[in-house]
Each structure stands twice: as structure tokens, then as C-alpha cells.
Amino acid sequence: MDIRSLQTCASEIYTQLKKPSDKTPESAKGIIDQANEAKETAAIDFFALNCLGSVCDKADTDVFFINVSPYTLCAKENLEELQEKLQTLVETGKQIAIEINNPPRELNSQEYIQMYSNCMKLARSGLRFATNPYYRAADVSVHLDKEHTPFLKIARPLLHKTLESEQAKTALERDIRIAKIQGRTVIGEGVETEQEFGHCKMLGCDWVQGFYIGHPVQLFTKGLSLNDELI
């Protein structure tokens, strides 16, 4: 959501492995970690991307942030299928921004190099990335030109840190100023309270996302799922 106009600007897509309930939705991080640890990440990513092509018109925004596991991105054999499925979404007229999930374990050097190589190839084909410097294990922004990284996301833990540390606040304000000079859109993540919303506004964020704005809603229902469960 745009922090000043309060207009919805984008949709974020991530996968859920369990059936829905009436309880408060789990955090995106918990859902992502569960998918990674289940070692079914590539299958889930490809399934979700395949389904998105048929349902993305139901989202009322033209910008999609699509969470993709670094384990999917760091496999050389996945590149061609990733390009095909992502380009299918681009052809619908949507602007696609890939957001690389933070892995529950550090990537080894070979995995990181392959992930970077695949991201470079995706960027050259016209795809864009939303980077998050807090999750350094999956941050490829240092390797990509700013034209390929039009979005800078500020993770909730970093936003909290700037409430407690003046040094962290000063450093983040500097990073946000640089991002704005580069023409990037700055997004505060995990905003759950009015105070956090105001803090993002004070820091100079352009957009915010989080439960304060609204809880996740499902795009896919049973019949469009792996193992007869919600994705």
C-alpha cells in the first residue's frame, strides 16, 4: 500500500503448505521455512507459478512480488523452466518482481554462485527483483544493476532495530536516501501497528505491507493443489 495515498499498489504471492483455519495466518517466514525444510521447494515454486498464470487476473494490482526459494534459484537445471513460467506471467501485462526468500541455512559458495548466475540471466531477460539487505544470505543486489532491482524491501526485524538503536536508524536512513536517488521504491515489511506504520513514514518508505494493512487471502483452493492441500 502507498504510505501517503493509502492506495493498494501491489500483491505479494507466497505459498502455504497447510489447510487454512480460522486462526491468525502464520508468518510468511514460517511458511517459507517450512517449504524449504520439506525439500519440496522447487515443486512448490513451479506449481504456484503455473497456477498463477491462470488466476493472476483476480488480483487487482499490476505489480506482483513473487517469493521464490534460493534453493530453486540455485539449481542450474531449473533456469529454463523458471524463465518459461515467469515470462508467462509477464505476458499477462503484470510487472513481476522476484523476492528471494531467506534460507533457513546458509547457502554454500557453489549454491550462491549458481543462484547469482541464474538471477543475472533472469534479469537479462527482463525480469526484476525486490531485494532485502537484511537477508544477506539471499541478497544478490550487489551483483545486479539498479535497473534490475527497482524495489528495496526493509525487513521487519531491521525496522524494529531502528526503534532501539540510533546507529541502526541513521544507517537505514542513509540506505533509503541512496535508494531514492537511484529511483527505487522503498517498502517497509511486516507493519502490524499504527506506530510501525508511522515509523515507516518517518523513515521515508514509499510503500508498506503487513497485517496492519490486511491479512493474506488465498488465491488457490482445493483442486489447484499438491497432495490435495492448499498452496
C-alpha positions in Angstrom: 0.0 0.0 0.0 1.2 3.5 -0.8 2.1 5.1 2.5 0.6 8.5 1.6 -2.3 7.9 -0.7 -3.3 4.6 1.1 -3.9 3.1 -2.3 -3.2 -0.6 -2.9 -0.1 -0.8 -5.2 1.0 -4.5 -5.4 0.2 -8.0 -4.4 2.7 -10.4 -2.7 2.5 -14.1 -3.5 3.8 -16.8 -1.3 2.9 -20.5 -0.7 1.2 -22.2 2.2 1.6 -25.9 2.9 -1.2 -26.4 5.4 -5.0 -26.2 5.1 -6.5 -22.9 6.1 -8.0 -22.3 9.5 -9.8 -19.6 11.4 -6.7 -18.8 13.3 -4.4 -15.8 12.6 -2.4 -16.7 9.5 1.2 -17.9 10.1 4.0 -15.5 9.3 5.4 -15.6 5.7 8.8 -16.6 7.2 7.3 -19.6 8.9 5.6 -20.8 5.8 8.7 -20.3 3.7 11.0 -22.1 6.1 8.6 -25.0 6.3 8.6 -25.3 2.5 12.4 -25.1 2.3 12.9 -27.7 5.1 10.4 -30.0 3.5 12.8 -30.1 0.5 9.9 -29.8 -1.9 10.7 -26.2 -2.7 11.2 -26.4 -6.4 8.0 -28.5 -6.9 6.0 -25.9 -4.8 7.5 -22.9 -6.6 6.8 -24.3 -10.1 3.3 -25.4 -9.1 2.5 -22.0 -7.7 3.9 -20.2 -10.8 2.0 -22.5 -13.1 -1.3 -21.7 -11.3 -0.6 -18.0 -11.1 -0.8 -17.8 -14.9 -4.5 -18.8 -14.7 -5.6 -16.8 -11.7 -3.4 -13.6 -11.6 -6.2 -11.6 -13.2 -8.1 -12.0 -9.9 -5.6 -9.7 -8.2 -6.5 -6.1 -8.6 -2.9 -4.9 -9.0 -0.4 -4.8 -11.8 2.7 -5.4 -9.7 3.3 -8.9 -8.2 6.0 -9.7 -5.7 6.6 -13.5 -6.1 8.6 -15.3 -3.4 11.0 -17.8 -4.9 13.2 -20.1 -2.8 17.0 -19.7 -3.2 17.1 -23.5 -3.4 15.0 -23.3 -6.6 17.1 -20.5 -8.0 20.5 -22.2 -7.3 19.8 -25.3 -9.4 21.2 -24.9 -12.9 18.6 -27.3 -14.3 15.7 -25.1 -13.1 16.6 -22.0 -15.0 14.8 -22.8 -18.3 11.6 -23.8 -16.6 11.7 -20.7 -14.3 12.2 -18.4 -17.3 9.2 -20.0 -19.1 6.8 -19.7 -16.2 7.9 -16.2 -15.2 7.7 -14.9 -18.7 4.2 -16.3 -19.0 3.2 -14.1 -16.1 4.9 -11.1 -17.7 3.0 -11.6 -20.9 -0.3 -11.1 -18.9 0.7 -7.5 -18.5 1.8 -7.8 -14.9 5.1 -6.4 -13.6 6.9 -9.2 -11.8 9.4 -8.6 -9.0 11.1 -11.7 -7.7 11.7 -11.8 -4.0 14.3 -14.4 -2.9 13.3 -16.0 0.4 15.9 -16.1 3.2 17.1 -19.7 3.5 16.9 -21.4 6.9 20.6 -22.5 6.4 23.4 -20.6 4.7 24.0 -21.4 1.0 27.4 -22.8 0.3 29.6 -20.9 -2.1 28.7 -23.1 -5.1 25.0 -22.7 -4.4 25.3 -18.9 -4.1 27.3 -18.5 -7.3 24.8 -20.6 -9.2 21.9 -18.6 -7.7 23.6 -15.3 -8.7 24.2 -16.7 -12.2 20.6 -17.7 -12.7 19.4 -14.3 -11.3 21.6 -12.5 -13.8 20.2 -14.5 -16.7 16.6 -13.8 -15.5 17.4 -10.1 -15.2 18.8 -10.0 -18.7 15.5 -11.5 -19.9 13.6 -8.5 -18.5 12.6 -9.8 -15.0 13.1 -7.6 -12.0 14.0 -8.2 -8.3 12.9 -6.9 -4.9 16.0 -7.0 -2.7 16.2 -7.1 1.1 19.6 -6.3 2.5 18.6 -7.7 5.9 18.6 -11.2 4.4 22.2 -11.1 3.2 22.4 -14.9 2.6 20.0 -14.4 -0.3 20.8 -10.9 -1.4 22.0 -10.6 -5.0 21.6 -6.8 -5.2 25.3 -6.2 -5.1 25.6 -8.1 -8.4 22.7 -6.6 -10.2 22.3 -3.1 -11.7 19.8 -0.8 -10.1 17.6 -1.1 -13.2 17.1 -4.8 -12.3 16.3 -4.0 -8.6 13.6 -1.3 -8.7 12.3 -2.3 -5.2 14.1 -2.2 -1.9 12.3 -4.1 1.0 13.1 -3.3 4.6 12.5 -6.4 6.8 10.5 -6.1 10.0 13.5 -7.1 12.2 15.5 -4.2 10.8 12.6 -1.8 11.3 12.5 -2.9 14.9 16.2 -2.5 15.3 16.0 1.2 14.2 13.5 1.8 17.0 16.1 0.7 19.6 19.4 1.9 18.0 20.1 5.4 16.8 23.1 4.0 14.9 20.9 1.5 13.0 18.3 4.2 12.3 21.0 6.5 10.8 22.4 3.7 8.7 19.0 2.8 7.3 18.1 6.4 6.6 21.3 6.6 4.6 20.4 3.5 2.6 16.9 4.8 2.0 18.2 8.1 0.7 20.6 6.3 -1.7 17.7 4.0 -2.9 15.5 7.1 -3.6 18.3 8.8 -5.5 18.5 5.6 -7.6 14.8 5.8 -8.2 13.9 2.7 -6.3 10.7 2.2 -4.4 11.3 1.5 -0.7 8.9 -0.8 1.1 8.6 -1.4 4.8 7.7 -5.0 5.6 5.7 -6.6 8.5 3.9 -3.5 9.6 1.4 -4.6 12.2 0.6 -1.5 14.3 -0.1 2.2 13.8 3.2 3.0 15.5 5.1 0.9 13.0 3.2 2.5 10.1 4.2 5.9 11.4 7.8 4.8 11.8 8.0 3.7 8.2 6.5 7.0 7.1 9.1 8.9 9.2 12.0 6.8 7.7 10.8 7.7 4.2 9.3 4.4 3.0 7.1 4.7 -0.1 5.0 1.6 0.5 4.2 -0.6 3.4 2.9 -4.2 3.8 1.8 -6.2 6.8 -1.2 -7.2 8.9 -1.9 -3.6 9.8 -2.9 -3.2 6.1 -4.6 -6.5 5.8 -4.2 -10.3 6.3 -3.3 -12.7 3.5 -6.1 -14.1 1.4 -6.0 -17.3 -0.6 -5.7 -17.3 -4.4 -5.8 -21.1 -4.8 -8.4 -23.5 -3.4 -8.6 -27.3 -3.3 -8.4 -28.7 -6.8 -5.5 -26.5 -7.6 -3.0 -28.0 -5.2 -0.3 -30.5 -4.5 -1.2 -33.5 -2.4 -4.8 -32.3 -2.1 -3.8 -29.4 0.2 -3.9 -25.6 -0.2 -1.0 -23.9 -1.9 
